[in-house]
Amino acid sequence: MTQEELDALLVRVADQARAVNIPISRHICPHVRLNRRARTRFGCCIRRGGTHTIELSAQLVREGGQEAVARVLAHEVLHTCYGCANHGPRWKGYAQRMNDAYGYAIRRTDDYASLGLEDDRPVRYYVVCQRCARRIPRMKRSPLVDHPERYRCPCGGTLRVERVGDLDDMKGDDCP
């Protein structure tokens, strides 16, 4: 997707929001900025000096389809509304309005699979539930990785941490 196509998609999404009476800011930079370093977020709305700039992950723009890019743009455009810097009730109401009107699937957070992207981030840890065996990948140390005993899985199970290197060490002699 070229910069011109990306900017045109931003205009389309903003027009859609206005068409369903969502009070988005009139001060949105008309050019989408690409972030080539973003690995854990797909988009960001930055407010400086009263102007909002929408930033997207270069991976999303490069590998995602137009629907995925439009969905993330719509998510970020909603952050330009008064009282919508977070994902509170007002933002959620506007997101639902866009979803109902245009078939988007705007959510508070997205994941690689739902956007049609390959998750190529290096996994260093897995937090594993002892009850349901859910495996939660983690790229770096965090309070969850350092102290899994302080947290619970959504199913209520206790958690333990596996280091990816430790998994390699557990291979038997007959494994390549």
Secondary structure as a PSIPRED ss2 file (coil, helix, strand):
# PSIPRED VFORMAT (PSIPRED V4.0)

   1 M C   1.000  0.000  0.000
   2 T C   1.000  0.000  0.000
   3 Q H   0.000  1.000  0.000
   4 E H   0.000  1.000  0.000
   5 E H   0.000  1.000  0.000
   6 L H   0.000  1.000  0.000
   7 D H   0.000  1.000  0.000
   8 A H   0.000  1.000  0.000
   9 L H   0.000  1.000  0.000
  10 L H   0.000  1.000  0.000
  11 V H   0.000  1.000  0.000
  12 R H   0.000  1.000  0.000
  13 V H   0.000  1.000  0.000
  14 A H   0.000  1.000  0.000
  15 D H   0.000  1.000  0.000
  16 Q H   0.000  1.000  0.000
  17 A H   0.000  1.000  0.000
  18 R H   0.000  1.000  0.000
  19 A H   0.000  1.000  0.000
  20 V C   1.000  0.000  0.000
  21 N C   1.000  0.000  0.000
  22 I C   1.000  0.000  0.000
  23 P C   1.000  0.000  0.000
  24 I C   1.000  0.000  0.000
  25 S C   1.000  0.000  0.000
  26 R C   1.000  0.000  0.000
  27 H C   1.000  0.000  0.000
  28 I E   0.000  0.000  1.000
  29 C C   1.000  0.000  0.000
  30 P C   1.000  0.000  0.000
  31 H C   1.000  0.000  0.000
  32 V C   1.000  0.000  0.000
  33 R E   0.000  0.000  1.000
  34 L E   0.000  0.000  1.000
  35 N E   0.000  0.000  1.000
  36 R C   1.000  0.000  0.000
  37 R C   1.000  0.000  0.000
  38 A C   1.000  0.000  0.000
  39 R C   1.000  0.000  0.000
  40 T C   1.000  0.000  0.000
  41 R C   1.000  0.000  0.000
  42 F C   1.000  0.000  0.000
  43 G E   0.000  0.000  1.000
  44 C E   0.000  0.000  1.000
  45 C E   0.000  0.000  1.000
  46 I E   0.000  0.000  1.000
  47 R E   0.000  0.000  1.000
  48 R E   0.000  0.000  1.000
  49 G C   1.000  0.000  0.000
  50 G C   1.000  0.000  0.000
  51 T E   0.000  0.000  1.000
  52 H E   0.000  0.000  1.000
  53 T E   0.000  0.000  1.000
  54 I E   0.000  0.000  1.000
  55 E E   0.000  0.000  1.000
  56 L E   0.000  0.000  1.000
  57 S E   0.000  0.000  1.000
  58 A H   0.000  1.000  0.000
  59 Q H   0.000  1.000  0.000
  60 L H   0.000  1.000  0.000
  61 V H   0.000  1.000  0.000
  62 R H   0.000  1.000  0.000
  63 E H   0.000  1.000  0.000
  64 G C   1.000  0.000  0.000
  65 G C   1.000  0.000  0.000
  66 Q H   0.000  1.000  0.000
  67 E H   0.000  1.000  0.000
  68 A H   0.000  1.000  0.000
  69 V H   0.000  1.000  0.000
  70 A H   0.000  1.000  0.000
  71 R H   0.000  1.000  0.000
  72 V H   0.000  1.000  0.000
  73 L H   0.000  1.000  0.000
  74 A H   0.000  1.000  0.000
  75 H H   0.000  1.000  0.000
  76 E H   0.000  1.000  0.000
  77 V H   0.000  1.000  0.000
  78 L H   0.000  1.000  0.000
  79 H C   1.000  0.000  0.000
  80 T C   1.000  0.000  0.000
  81 C C   1.000  0.000  0.000
  82 Y C   1.000  0.000  0.000
  83 G C   1.000  0.000  0.000
  84 C C   1.000  0.000  0.000
  85 A C   1.000  0.000  0.000
  86 N C   1.000  0.000  0.000
  87 H C   1.000  0.000  0.000
  88 G C   1.000  0.000  0.000
  89 P H   0.000  1.000  0.000
  90 R H   0.000  1.000  0.000
  91 W H   0.000  1.000  0.000
  92 K H   0.000  1.000  0.000
  93 G H   0.000  1.000  0.000
  94 Y H   0.000  1.000  0.000
  95 A H   0.000  1.000  0.000
  96 Q H   0.000  1.000  0.000
  97 R H   0.000  1.000  0.000
  98 M H   0.000  1.000  0.000
  99 N H   0.000  1.000  0.000
 100 D H   0.000  1.000  0.000
 101 A H   0.000  1.000  0.000
 102 Y H   0.000  1.000  0.000
 103 G C   1.000  0.000  0.000
 104 Y C   1.000  0.000  0.000
 105 A C   1.000  0.000  0.000
 106 I C   1.000  0.000  0.000
 107 R C   1.000  0.000  0.000
 108 R C   1.000  0.000  0.000
 109 T C   1.000  0.000  0.000
 110 D C   1.000  0.000  0.000
 111 D C   1.000  0.000  0.000
 112 Y C   1.000  0.000  0.000
 113 A H   0.000  1.000  0.000
 114 S H   0.000  1.000  0.000
 115 L H   0.000  1.000  0.000
 116 G C   1.000  0.000  0.000
 117 L C   1.000  0.000  0.000
 118 E C   1.000  0.000  0.000
 119 D C   1.000  0.000  0.000
 120 D C   1.000  0.000  0.000
 121 R C   1.000  0.000  0.000
 122 P C   1.000  0.000  0.000
 123 V C   1.000  0.000  0.000
 124 R C   1.000  0.000  0.000
 125 Y E   0.000  0.000  1.000
 126 Y E   0.000  0.000  1.000
 127 V E   0.000  0.000  1.000
 128 V E   0.000  0.000  1.000
 129 C E   0.000  0.000  1.000
 130 Q C   1.000  0.000  0.000
 131 R C   1.000  0.000  0.000
 132 C C   1.000  0.000  0.000
 133 A C   1.000  0.000  0.000
 134 R C   1.000  0.000  0.000
 135 R E   0.000  0.000  1.000
 136 I E   0.000  0.000  1.000
 137 P E   0.000  0.000  1.000
 138 R E   0.000  0.000  1.000
 139 M C   1.000  0.000  0.000
 140 K C   1.000  0.000  0.000
 141 R C   1.000  0.000  0.000
 142 S C   1.000  0.000  0.000
 143 P H   0.000  1.000  0.000
 144 L H   0.000  1.000  0.000
 145 V H   0.000  1.000  0.000
 146 D H   0.000  1.000  0.000
 147 H C   1.000  0.000  0.000
 148 P H   0.000  1.000  0.000
 149 E H   0.000  1.000  0.000
 150 R H   0.000  1.000  0.000
 151 Y C   1.000  0.000  0.000
 152 R C   1.000  0.000  0.000
 153 C C   1.000  0.000  0.000
 154 P C   1.000  0.000  0.000
 155 C C   1.000  0.000  0.000
 156 G C   1.000  0.000  0.000
 157 G C   1.000  0.000  0.000
 158 T C   1.000  0.000  0.000
 159 L E   0.000  0.000  1.000
 160 R E   0.000  0.000  1.000
 161 V E   0.000  0.000  1.000
 162 E E   0.000  0.000  1.000
 163 R E   0.000  0.000  1.000
 164 V H   0.000  1.000  0.000
 165 G H   0.000  1.000  0.000
 166 D H   0.000  1.000  0.000
 167 L H   0.000  1.000  0.000
 168 D H   0.000  1.000  0.000
 169 D H   0.000  1.000  0.000
 170 M C   1.000  0.000  0.000
 171 K C   1.000  0.000  0.000
 172 G C   1.000  0.000  0.000
 173 D C   1.000  0.000  0.000
 174 D C   1.000  0.000  0.000
 175 C C   1.000  0.000  0.000
 176 P C   1.000  0.000  0.000
